[in-house]
Amino acid sequence: MIKTHFDWDMLPDSSEAKYIAVIRDPKDIFVSNYHFIRDGVYGPAMPTVDTWFELFLTPQFPLGGSWAVNTAGYWAQRKRPNVLIASFKEMKRDLRGTVLEVATS
């Protein structure tokens, strides 16, 4: 098992492996990330929300790169039989159903 935030093209590719990509709403990622970094890393030195948002939209975002690029890479693989795309919000809403889907895929 590998748990990563890497883009798809950085992963080892194997038809024998199973891949589960959990995709989260970018607004939720931004808000969570902003508060996490402000409270745990930068403190009062945290840039403004506007500045952080501008950085968040760039491919050089220091905490995982571009959400859009990352998500598009996994989404492009969604038709492979060994790739499952899961919604974070749906997982929270129906954990049992998600676990069953993972177990049977």
N, C-alpha and C positions, 0 to 999 in steps of 0.2 A: 504494500500500500504506500502510495505517495500522496501527501497532502501538500498542495502548492497553490500559489497565486501566479505561477508562471504562465506565459502565453502558450497556446497549443504547440507552436512550432519549437518550443524549448523542451518538450516532453519526449521521453523515449517512446517510439512507436512500435507497437506489437499487436498483431491480430489476436493474440492469446490473452492480452490484458483487457480489463474492463475499466472504462473511464466514466466517472460521474462528475458532471460539471454543475455546480450550484450557481445559478445566476440571480443576482439581487438587483433591485431597483437602484439606479445610480444616485437618485436623490437620497435614498436611505443610506447608501454607502458614504456619500459625501458628509451627511450630517453626523453619522456615527464616527467617521474618521476624524472629522474636525474636532469633535469633543474629546475623543481618545487622545489625539496628539496634543491638543491644548492642555488637557489635564495631566497627561503622563510624561510629556517630553518638553514642550516649549514653555508652558506656564504663561506668565505675563508677556513673554517675547513672541507669543503666537501672532502670526500675521492676521490682518482683518479677514472677515468672512469673504469679502469681495476678492481680496488678493489670493486667498487660499482657493477660492472657486476658479479663478483664472488659471492658477497652477494646476488644479485638478483636471481641467479640460485639455491640458497639453499632453503629448506623448511622453514627455520627460517627467511626469509626475513622480516624485521620488518614492512613493509608497505603492509600487506595483505597476507603474506606467499607466497607459490609457485604458479606462474601463471599456470604451468602445472597441478598441483593437483586441483586447483580451476576450471580450464576449463574442465578437465576430469570429475569432479563431475557433472557438469551441462550437459555436452555432453552425459553422460550415461543415463540421464533422457529425452533425446530429443524425444523419441517415445511416451511419455505420452501425452494424448490429451490436457492437461492443461499446457504444457511447450512449449514455443517458443524460439528458439535460433536465435538471430539476430547478424549479423556482423556489427561492428561499421563502417567499411569502406562502406558497402552497405547502411547503414542508412544515412551516409553523402551524398552518391551518389544519393539516391532516398528516401528522407524523406517522401514524399507523399505516395509512395508505402509502406514504412514501417509502417506509421501511419494507412493506410488502412488494412494492414495485422494484426496489433495489434487489431484494432477495430473489425475485423471479426473473430478473434481467440478466 
